[in-house]
Amino acid sequence: MSVTASVVVWAIACLHVYILVLEMFLWTAPRTRAVFGTSTEFASQTKALAGNQGLYNGFLAAGLVWGAVASDPVGFQAKVFFLVCVAVAGLYGAATASRRILFVQTVPALVGLALVLLAH
């Protein structure tokens, strides 16, 4: 169970690094606009906001990496804290932006949280 939990935590961290790249550096690119369903005009107008949002996703990724590499009890505590943060951010995003965020962000975070708790 511990290996599975670690793989899931790393996968969620990688997902958030990917989101960081999309939001901070590729926000106006056609493929990114297709992923987020935005127009050229909207992407141009919201580039700074998306960059800020991407930075926050980077902080979530950094916290998950910290939890993955730190020894217990700090590693366990960091994984639990940042997985809860990801889940809450996903709930908020699903309620305010797109229901799809629930399945991309919240569900994996809750699965990861369950695995981390079971492995502990």
Steps between C-alpha positions, in 0.01 A plus 500: 500500500786737576641475146158559347443802724839642401432449130166678529651791696775539236242479220290775658812713546586450132145592400533828688835575339331442163217736597762756610664483157167535320383794709827688542672448166257360243174671594443661159616201293228333290529161673477657845201707395336179377568326833346786698237592242606863467501736203806685376363826639417354841840332528675828416293694753552247780865409444620664824221338703575160352870544578415572862277195511780292347737614771260373766486164322880499516485550875266201530743292294795616711319404820419155366862447393612613844264248657620226265869548580487600869526233765214443742335656687554814288459315169171348607370831636600691186337242271177512699495881514574556132265225379222663702596838346481348150160345578359825638637700205339246268165528677510877470602480135223251426244725668616822334670415171448152360355180638778313317746628763331271750622197305839638401598638838272409791445130437872420451586703812244312708622166366857604581396613848327168567807308382737712709284451809471125439876468446572683824 
